[in-house]
Amino acid sequence: MAVAKKAAKKAPVKRSAPRVELPPGYETIAGSFGGQQWDVEKMPNLEGIVDKNKDDLTVGSGRNKKTQSLVEVKTDSGTYTVWKSAALYAFFDEVEEGDSVCLIYQGLRKIAGQKNPMKDIIAGIKPKRGKTHN
C-alpha cells in the first residue's frame, strides 16, 4: 500500500519593488510616500522638516481593515516616514507641512493591561514663522 506524501509548505516570497526616483528638477505630484520608515532603534533622534503632511493609508482587509496616518520628515540624511502611534496622537493633531519637528525615542514603556509595551516618544514642533500650535 502506497503512503501519500504530504506536500511541503512553501515559505511566502517577500518581494519589494526596486526604489526609483524622479530625475533632478522634477517634483512628485502623485505617488506613495517615498521615505524610508523611521527605525527608532538605529536613529532614536529624528529632527527635520515635515515634507509631506499627514496622509491616511488603508491597511489590511475585511475585519482587519484600518486606516493609518503617516507623515514624511526630511532630514539632512534623507526622508523618513513616521507612522501614527499612541505616543504620537497629539503630534499628528498639530503637525503641518513645513513645520520643524524633533522626535526622540525614549525606549519601551509597559502599560498596565496591555500585552505589548508602547514606544515612548517625545515629540516637539517648531511652527513655521507666524504660525502657533496649541
Summary of the structure (lengths in Angstrom):
residues: 134
radius of gyration: 19.9
end to end distance: 77.6
largest distance: 84.4
contacts: 260
relative contact order: 0.17
helix: 9%
strand: 39%
